[in-house]
Amino acid sequence: MTTFSGHDGTRLHYRVLGEGEPLLVLAGGAMRDSAYLGDLGGLSAHRALHVLDLRGTGRSQPPADPTSYRVDRQVADVEALRAHLGLDRVDVLAHSAGCSLATLYALRHPGRAGRLVLVTPSLRVFGDTVTEDHFREAAEARGLGEEEWYPAAWAAVRTAAAGGAADPDDLAPFFHGRWDAAARAHEATRDAQSHPEAATAYLDGGYEPAEVRAAVAELASPALLVAGEYDPAPRPGAVRAAAALFRHARTVVQPAAGHYPWLDDPGAFRRTVADFLAS
């Protein structure tokens, strides 16, 4: 059975990919359907990926109370899945905005969280914000300027920095190590997999960044933070700074990767994560 009851009775779904020791997987977006993760570059050959559809996404039911989309309130869903699986302790991998949920879960249930893998993590939970300078640094790191998509992408960055509504389609190339056919196909699924109202509620606080920063310094769970060399949000330097907040954490920067490193170099990503989980 791949359904279970969330903390308020909402019926939630998860997919199991591969065999072996479970690895609980949390999607980003925020609140994007978990299908975009695929099997994380073949990581299912090393662990049984238990990929949760967050409430209201994928095959999981939307909740009766929309405020339960807030990230701190979904911690109880993660704990409900751990209990449903009958595990005393569970390793957790999360991507992007899902890393806030994984971090809050580990802090609220330190005896239940094993190893943490935070992939190109959103750093909002620590109080960090993304700026125009981060996109400029990313552009400089990859030597941008001549690509046909760059003028529209940079204009979108400037629009967002000024408080305007940037077109996500224009920004999309920035988040991939290569803007090739595979990257375009991945981005083509984004709109159908997005849930804007749920995402807004997910990001509506529920924690104090200063308290999170202090708490992770006492967290016993080992953590791996994976950054992409070309990712504008977060930049590798910001990921290293976040890792330094943890009691036990290290950073791996995947060369020539963007926000989805399992797409840019599946083998490198798979080896990095599998080695950490096995250590």
Secondary structure by P-SEA (a helix, b strand, c coil): ccccccccccbbbbbbccccbbbbbbbccccccccccccccccccccccccccccccccbbbbccccccccccaaaaaaaaaaaacccbbbbbbcccaaaaaaaaaaaccccccbbbbcccccccccccccaaaaaaaaaaaccccccccaaaaaaaaaaaaccccccccccccccccccaaaaaaaaaccccccaaaaaaaacccccaaaaaaaaaaccbbbbbbbbcccccccaaaaaaaaaacccbbbbbbcccccccccccaaaaaaaaaaaaac
